[in-house]
Amino acid sequence: MKKIFAAVLLSLLFAVTSSAIDVRVLLPDFPIEINEFDRNYNVKEEYPMLVYKNITYLPLTYNNAQLINLRYEWTEEEGLVLSNADSDAPKEFYCDQIVLEKGIIPIPGGYKMDADLFTVYNLLDGNMENSKSLCASIADEKVTVNGTVIDNNSLEYPLLNFRNIVYIPLTYDFVTEYLKGTISFDSENGLCMSVNNYFYMPENALLATYDEQGTQVEWDSFRCTFYIKDNLTVRLKTTNFDLGGPLSSNIKITQNGVERTVWGGWFGYNMGNAPQFSIEDGKIYTVYCTLWDEIRDGIVYPCTVDIQTEEITKQ
């Protein structure tokens, strides 16, 4: 993972000069979900989510920028320039997921793992962990967001620099005005943020299982494609991790907070390193098969799925 991450991570290097102001930041102690992915494994992350003045901060790594549909560039002359990308254009997004086992529970016909699932990006080496309180600094370079020059030093919640990565504040104004997204917070669900986007994961994402001592005991690969547009979310996940084999009935449609499953086959397998579906005129365009053996043999059939009725039409 580190090799892939290093190859695509375009570090947003703000030169931290002697005039930079240091500030004390904390690791979040509440759940965080951004565009369907949790950010709750901060104790082991090299670039964890942070909290400053009771506001959550997101590190602007390459993958996080892809996740929230943000385009950026940095030059010595112009500093950091941020702008919204095309939310309907597919973007490659990479992360791993890990499963922390708590035990194996027998159920009729098999076993179910009692576990916590975490999304991870770039872990600290070995047994290193982040402390709950860390030191960051206020970014002191020029920043332009969607054509507006930001006076960072005058902001109540400025952009920060931590381990040579710029962090953006997930305030209501920043998320809604600059990211064109939505954000909410409550005591049960923590922070939930959504930004219109269309992104997919490459073929070599890792799903690893660790025991309570932190030893990797199992691994598998998985892929996901997400389309998020206002009150509609479509997600398709393929994996062999299930004890019963490849995941079937694996399209989920959420509209206005109501989630539905598309039944009737295995969707999105054997599509290579590309989005597993596209959307046009209220239909999901993908591939499917109705037999497990067809996945093994590489046999899939183009199809459409009606978003409203879930009707599958073979092409």
N, C-alpha and C positions, 0 to 999 in steps of 0.2 A: 504493500500500500504506500509506503513512504516514497518508493521510487516513482510511482505514478503521481503522487501528490506533488513531489518536488518538481516533476517535469511540467506540470500545468499551473503551479502556484506562481502567480506574478506578484511578488511581494510589493505591497504599497509602502515603499521605504520613505518615511519622513525622517530626515536627519534631526535627531534629537540634540539640540544645541545646549550650551550651558545655561541659556535663558529659559529653557523649557521648565514648566511648573509641574512638579511631582504631586500626585494625588493618591489617596488610599482608596482601593477598590476591593470589592468582596466577590466571592463566588455566590451565585444564586442558590437559595435554599427552597425553591418552588419549581414546579414543572414548567417547561418551556416547549412549545410546539410552533414551528415555523413551516408553513406550506406542507403540512402533513408529516413532517419529520421532527422527532424530539431532539432536544439539545440538553440532555440531563446527565451526561457522563463527564461533567466539567472537571472533576477531581483529577482525571488522567489526561485531559486534553492539553496539547501544547498551546492552543489558542482557545481558551475556554470562553464561554459567555461570562460577562462581568456585570456587576451592579455598582453604580456610582450615584450618590445622592438619591437612592431609592429608584433609580431608572436603570432598566436592563440595557446592556450594550452588546452589539453583535460584531464579531471580527470580520473585516472585509477581506477574507481570503478569496481566491478564485472561485471555489465551489460555493461559498456563501453568496457571492455576487451572482452566480448563475441561478442559485436557488430563489433569490428575490428579484430576478429580472433586472439587475443593475449592471450597467456598462461603465467602465472606468478607465482612465489612463492617468499617468503621472509623468510630468516633466519638471525639470528644474525651473523652467521659465514660468509655467502655468500652475505648478503645484498639482493638487489632486482635482480631477474633473470627473464628476459623477453625472450620469444621465440614465433615464429609463430605456431599456432595450425593447424590442418588439415582443410583446407578450404572446403572440401567435406563432413566433418562430421557434422551432425546437432547439433546445440547448442541452449539451451533455453535462451531466452533473454526477459527481463521484462521491460515494461514501461507502464505508463498511457498516455492518451491523454486528453487534455481539449479543449473545445470550448468556446471562448469568444464571446458572442453574441453582435452584433451591431444592430440587428433589424430583424424583420420577414418581408420578402417581398412576397406579394401574386403573384403567377404565375398561368397560366391555369391548372386546375386540382389539385391545392394544394398550398403549400407554400415552399419557399426556404429560408434558413437561411443565412443572410449576416453575416459571422463570420470569425474569425481567428482560425486556428487549431494549437495547440502547443503540442509537445511531452514533457512529464514531468517525472521525475524519483523520486526525493526526495525533497519535498517542505519544505521551512522554516515554522516554526510554526506561526499560527495566521496571524497578519498583518505585520510580519517582512519582510524586503526587504534588499537586498544587496545594498550597496552604489556603485557608479560608480567607485570609487577608493578604492582598498583593499590592505592589506599587506600579502605577501607570503614570503617564504624563499627558498634559494637554498638548494636542498637536498644534504646532505653531507655524504651519505653512499655509499658503493660500489654498482655499477650498472653493470650488464652484459646483453647485448642484442644480442641474437642469437650467443652466444659464444664469443662475443667481449666485453672486459672490457672497460667501459666508464669512462674516467677521467672527471667527471661531473664539477668539479671546473674550468676546463680549457675551457669549451665549451662557445661559444658566446651565445647560447640559451640552458642553462642547464635545467635538470629536476628540477621542483619546488615542494615545499610542501605547501599545503593549507588545513587547517582544518584536518590535519593528513592523507591527501590523496595525493599521488604522482601525479603530472601533467607532461605529456610529450609534447614536442614542436612539432607542426605540420608544421615543415619546409619541403621543397621539398625533401631534402636529407633524413631526418628521415622517411618520409612517403614512399618514393620510395625504399630506401635501406633496412630499418629495417622492415617496415610493408608490403612491397611488394605491395603497393597500388599506386593510382594516386591522385593528388590534383591540384585544379585550383582555381583562384580567379579573379573576375572582379567586377566592380562597380555595376552592375545590380543584379547578382546572389550571390554575396558574396563568401564565401568559400564553395567549394564542394569537398568532399573526398570520394573515393570508394576503398574498400579492398575486394578481393575475399573472399566469405563467404557463409555459408548456416545456417540460424538461424530461429527460430520460437518463437512465443509468446504463453504463457500458456493461459488456458481458462478464467482466472479471471482478465485479463487486463481490465481496466476501461476507458470508454469514457464518460466524464462528461461535462455538459454544464453549464457555469456560465454567469450571466448577467453582465452588466457594473459595478455594485457595488461589484462584486466578490462573489455573493451568488450563490451556486449551485442550479440550477433549474431543472435539468434533468440528468439522467445517463443511460448508457447501457454498455454492454460488447462487446468486439471485439477481433478478433484473426488475426494474420498475419503470413505468412511464406515467406521467401525471399531466393532466390538463386542468387548469384552474381558471375559471372565468366567472367573476361575480358570484352568483349563488349556485354555480355548477362546478362540481369536481368529478373528474373521471380518472380512475387509477386502475392500472393493470399490472399485476405482479406475477412473475414466473419464478418458480424455484422447485428443486427436488427435495427440499428440506422436510416436507411432510413425511411421516412414517408410511403413509399409503402411496407415496410416489409423487410425481409432478402435480403441482397445484392446479385443480380444475375449478370451473365456475369462478374465474379469477378476475372478472371485471366488476368493479364497484362504482356505482353512480350515486352521487349525493347531490340532491337539489333541495334548496331551502331547508337544509338541516336534516332531511330525511334520506337515509342510506338504503340503496337497493342493490341486490346481487343479480348479475346476469347469469342464468343457469343454462346448461346445455352443451358444455364441451370444455376443451382446453384452448384458451385464447392466447395469441401472441408468441407462441413458441417458434423456434427455428427461424427467427427474423434477422439474425446477425446483429451487428453493432449499429443499430438505428432505432428510432422511435418505434414502439410496438403497435401504435395506432395513430391515426389522424382523425380529425373531426371536420365535417363539412355538412352544411344544411341539415343539422339535427341528427346526423348519423355518425357512428363510430366505424371507421374503416380499419380492419385488421385481418388476421387470419385465424382459423380455428381447425380443430379436428375433434372427432367424437370417440376415438379409440386411443388408449394409452400407447399401444404399439405403433400408431402412426407418428407419435412424437419421436420415438426411438428411431424410426425409419426415415425421419425427415419429411413426412408427408403432411402438408397443411393446405387448407383451402381458403382463398380470399372470401371475405364476408363483410356484411355491414350489420350493425346493431342499432336499432332505433332507440334513441336516448329516452323517449317518452314511453314507448310500449315494451322495450327490451326485445322486440322481435328480431330474430336472426335470419338473415337472408344470404344464402350461399351465392357467390358470384360465378 
